Amino acid sequence: MLGAVILGLLAGYLGRALTPGPGPTGCFPTLAIGLVGSLVGYFIFTEALGIGDAEILDLGGLPGAVLGTILVLVLLQAIGRGTRR
C-alpha cells in the first residue's frame, strides 16, 4: 500500500512536470492524479499490452504510471477546456 502511494506521488509529480498547461497543484491533487494515472498505466500495460505481472498488481512500473498520469492530465485538460466555453 505504501509503495502504491509513493509510486502515485512520484508518477503524479513527474506526469505534471512533463504535461504543459494548467492542472491540479498541491500534494493531495498530485497524489490523486498519480494514483489514478498509475491504475490507467497498469491497465494499459498489463491488460492491453500484456506487459508486467497482473497477479501481483504490477503497475507497469514507473514509466507506465507516468504515461498513465500524463494521459489522465491531458484528458482532464480537454474536459476543462470544454466546460469553459
N, C-alpha and C positions, 0 to 999 in steps of 0.2 A: 504494500500500500504506500509506504513512504517513498519507495522507488518510483511509483507512478506519479506521485505528487512532484518529486524532484524532476522527473522527465518532463512532466507537463509544464512546470515553471520554466525550465530551460528551453523547451520547444516553443513556448509562448513568447519568451524573450527574443529568441533567435528569429522566429517567424515574424514577429512585429518589427524587428530591426531590418529584415530583408524585404518587407512589404511597404511600398511607398503609400502615402496618403493618410487620411485620418483613420483613427482606430482607437480601440479602448486603451486607456493608460492606467497605471496603478498595478499594485501587486495582485489583488484578487481578480480583476478582469483578465490580466495577463495569464494567471494560473488557470482560470476557467477556459479561456480560449485555447491555451496549450493542452489542457486535458481533453477537450473536445477534438482538437486537431490530432492529438495522439490516437484517439479512437478512430478518427477518419483514416489516418495513416495506417493503423492496424488493419482495418477492413480492406483498404486498397491493396496493401502488400500481402496479407495472408489469405484473404478470401478471393480477391480478384486476380492477383498475380501469382499466388501460391508461394510467396517468399516468406520465410520465417516459420515459426512453430506455433500453430494455433492451440496446441494442447496446453502450453504453459503461459498463454497470454503474452506472447512476444509481440510487442507493439511495432515491429518493423524497425526497431532501433531508433536512435535519434534522427537519422535522416528521414525516415518515414514519418516520424512525429512532426518534424519541422515542415515537411511538404504538406502534410495534412493541415497543420496550423495555417500555412500560407493560403491553402485552398479555402479554409473557413474564413479567414480575414478578407479575402477577395470577394467571397460571397456576401459577407456582411456589408462590405463597402458598396457592392452592387445593389443590395436591398436598401441601404441608406440613401443612395442616390435616387432610387425610385420613389421614396417617400417624401423627398424634399421638393418635388415638383408642384 
